[in-house]
Amino acid sequence: MKRPKPYYDKMYRQQFLFCYAWEYEKFKAYMEKKYEQDIGEDDSCGGLTIHINENGEDVIIIFVLKQNRKDMCIDLAHECVHAAYMCLEARGVSLKASLDEPLAYFVSRLMEEIL
């Protein structure tokens, strides 16, 4: 298992953690230990984005399942759309939540064609 890759966005003053190429059970255990977050049992997803904003912690975590490189890139793009929405909404940028998932899937399809 790789270590989470941290990234701090200076423009939006947001901390991110990238957990890509991980197995679902290992990510689940990491989230329970580090953040006391139960992410459930749905290991059928290709990825997941979670915003932790409590107890002085403000981090957006992007998880992408260990899989072939093409699918991992597609799922990373999808989860990055969710992370961008979360970051912007936390900064007061008004976005239509109903566009979040359709936009993420559209970006996924574009990435699939590119790759």
LOTIKE-90716 format. One record per residue (C-alpha): residue in three letters; x, y, z. Coordinates in steps of 0.05 Angstrom, whole numbers, plus 32768, in hexadecimal, padded with zeros to 4 digits. Layout:
<sites>
{aa=ALA; X=X; Y=Y; Z=Z}
...
</sites>
This chain:
<sites>
{aa=MET; X=8000; Y=8000; Z=8000}
{aa=LYS; X=801A; Y=8044; Z=7FED}
{aa=ARG; X=801A; Y=807C; Z=8020}
{aa=PRO; X=7FE7; Y=80B3; Z=8017}
{aa=LYS; X=8004; Y=80EA; Z=7FEB}
{aa=PRO; X=7FF7; Y=812F; Z=800A}
{aa=TYR; X=7FEB; Y=816D; Z=7FE2}
{aa=TYR; X=7FDC; Y=81B4; Z=7FFA}
{aa=ASP; X=7FB9; Y=81E2; Z=7FCA}
{aa=LYS; X=7FD1; Y=8228; Z=7FD9}
{aa=MET; X=7F9B; Y=824C; Z=7FB1}
{aa=TYR; X=7F62; Y=822D; Z=7FD7}
{aa=ARG; X=7F89; Y=821D; Z=8017}
{aa=GLN; X=7F72; Y=81D5; Z=8015}
{aa=GLN; X=7F96; Y=8197; Z=802B}
{aa=PHE; X=7F8C; Y=8158; Z=8000}
{aa=LEU; X=7FA2; Y=8110; Z=800A}
{aa=PHE; X=7FA6; Y=80E3; Z=7FCD}
{aa=CYS; X=7F9E; Y=8099; Z=7FDC}
{aa=TYR; X=7FA3; Y=8079; Z=7F98}
{aa=ALA; X=7FB2; Y=8031; Z=7F85}
{aa=TRP; X=7F99; Y=8019; Z=7FC9}
{aa=GLU; X=7F6E; Y=7FDD; Z=7FDA}
{aa=TYR; X=7F2A; Y=7FEF; Z=7FF5}
{aa=GLU; X=7F33; Y=7FCA; Z=8038}
{aa=LYS; X=7F75; Y=7FED; Z=8045}
{aa=PHE; X=7F57; Y=8031; Z=8037}
{aa=LYS; X=7F1B; Y=8020; Z=8063}
{aa=ALA; X=7F4B; Y=800D; Z=809C}
{aa=TYR; X=7F74; Y=804D; Z=8091}
{aa=MET; X=7F36; Y=8079; Z=8095}
{aa=GLU; X=7F1E; Y=8057; Z=80D4}
{aa=LYS; X=7F61; Y=805C; Z=80F7}
{aa=LYS; X=7F76; Y=80A2; Z=80E1}
{aa=TYR; X=7F33; Y=80C6; Z=80DD}
{aa=GLU; X=7F02; Y=8099; Z=8102}
{aa=GLN; X=7ED8; Y=8097; Z=80C2}
{aa=ASP; X=7EB1; Y=8059; Z=80AD}
{aa=ILE; X=7EAD; Y=805B; Z=8061}
{aa=GLY; X=7E7F; Y=801E; Z=805D}
{aa=GLU; X=7E85; Y=7FDC; Z=8039}
{aa=ASP; X=7E7C; Y=7FF2; Z=7FF0}
{aa=ASP; X=7EBC; Y=7FD9; Z=7FD2}
{aa=SER; X=7E9D; Y=7FD9; Z=7F8C}
{aa=CYS; X=7EAF; Y=8022; Z=7F82}
{aa=GLY; X=7EEB; Y=8037; Z=7F59}
{aa=GLY; X=7EF9; Y=8071; Z=7F88}
{aa=LEU; X=7EDF; Y=809E; Z=7FBE}
{aa=THR; X=7EE8; Y=80E6; Z=7FD4}
{aa=ILE; X=7EDE; Y=80FC; Z=801C}
{aa=HIS; X=7EE2; Y=8141; Z=803C}
{aa=ILE; X=7EF7; Y=813E; Z=8085}
{aa=ASN; X=7EEB; Y=8181; Z=80A7}
{aa=GLU; X=7EE8; Y=8176; Z=80F2}
{aa=ASN; X=7F15; Y=8177; Z=8130}
{aa=GLY; X=7F44; Y=81AA; Z=810F}
{aa=GLU; X=7F4D; Y=817C; Z=80D3}
{aa=ASP; X=7F3B; Y=8195; Z=808D}
{aa=VAL; X=7F50; Y=8164; Z=8057}
{aa=ILE; X=7F31; Y=8149; Z=8018}
{aa=ILE; X=7F45; Y=8100; Z=800D}
{aa=ILE; X=7F43; Y=80E1; Z=7FC8}
{aa=PHE; X=7F45; Y=8095; Z=7FC7}
{aa=VAL; X=7F4B; Y=806D; Z=7F87}
{aa=LEU; X=7F4A; Y=8021; Z=7F86}
{aa=LYS; X=7F87; Y=7FF9; Z=7F6F}
{aa=GLN; X=7F77; Y=7FE5; Z=7F27}
{aa=ASN; X=7F94; Y=7FEA; Z=7EE1}
{aa=ARG; X=7FB4; Y=802C; Z=7ED0}
{aa=LYS; X=7F7E; Y=8043; Z=7E9F}
{aa=ASP; X=7F44; Y=8037; Z=7ECF}
{aa=MET; X=7F6B; Y=8057; Z=7F08}
{aa=CYS; X=7F77; Y=8097; Z=7EDE}
{aa=ILE; X=7F2D; Y=8099; Z=7ECC}
{aa=ASP; X=7F18; Y=8091; Z=7F15}
{aa=LEU; X=7F4B; Y=80C5; Z=7F2C}
{aa=ALA; X=7F2E; Y=80F8; Z=7EFC}
{aa=HIS; X=7EE8; Y=80E7; Z=7F15}
{aa=GLU; X=7EFB; Y=80EF; Z=7F5E}
{aa=CYS; X=7F21; Y=812F; Z=7F50}
{aa=VAL; X=7EE0; Y=814E; Z=7F37}
{aa=HIS; X=7EBF; Y=813C; Z=7F7A}
{aa=ALA; X=7EFB; Y=8158; Z=7FA0}
{aa=ALA; X=7EF9; Y=819A; Z=7F79}
{aa=TYR; X=7EAF; Y=81A1; Z=7F89}
{aa=MET; X=7EBB; Y=8194; Z=7FD3}
{aa=CYS; X=7EF4; Y=81C6; Z=7FD7}
{aa=LEU; X=7ECF; Y=81FD; Z=7FB2}
{aa=GLU; X=7E8E; Y=81F3; Z=7FD8}
{aa=ALA; X=7EB5; Y=81F7; Z=801A}
{aa=ARG; X=7ECF; Y=823B; Z=8002}
{aa=GLY; X=7E89; Y=8255; Z=7FF5}
{aa=VAL; X=7E88; Y=824C; Z=7FA9}
{aa=SER; X=7E40; Y=823C; Z=7F97}
{aa=LEU; X=7E3D; Y=81FD; Z=7F6D}
{aa=LYS; X=7E01; Y=81D3; Z=7F5A}
{aa=ALA; X=7E0A; Y=8192; Z=7F80}
{aa=SER; X=7DDF; Y=816F; Z=7F4C}
{aa=LEU; X=7E16; Y=817A; Z=7F19}
{aa=ASP; X=7E4D; Y=8159; Z=7F42}
{aa=GLU; X=7E41; Y=8111; Z=7F2F}
{aa=PRO; X=7E2E; Y=811C; Z=7EE5}
{aa=LEU; X=7E6C; Y=8147; Z=7EDC}
{aa=ALA; X=7E98; Y=8113; Z=7EFE}
{aa=TYR; X=7E7E; Y=80DC; Z=7ED0}
{aa=PHE; X=7E85; Y=8108; Z=7E93}
{aa=VAL; X=7ECE; Y=8116; Z=7EA4}
{aa=SER; X=7ED7; Y=80CB; Z=7EAF}
{aa=ARG; X=7EBC; Y=80BC; Z=7E69}
{aa=LEU; X=7EEA; Y=80F1; Z=7E4B}
{aa=MET; X=7F26; Y=80D3; Z=7E6F}
{aa=GLU; X=7F12; Y=808E; Z=7E56}
{aa=GLU; X=7F14; Y=80A7; Z=7E0E}
{aa=ILE; X=7F56; Y=80CC; Z=7E19}
{aa=LEU; X=7F78; Y=808F; Z=7E37}
</sites>
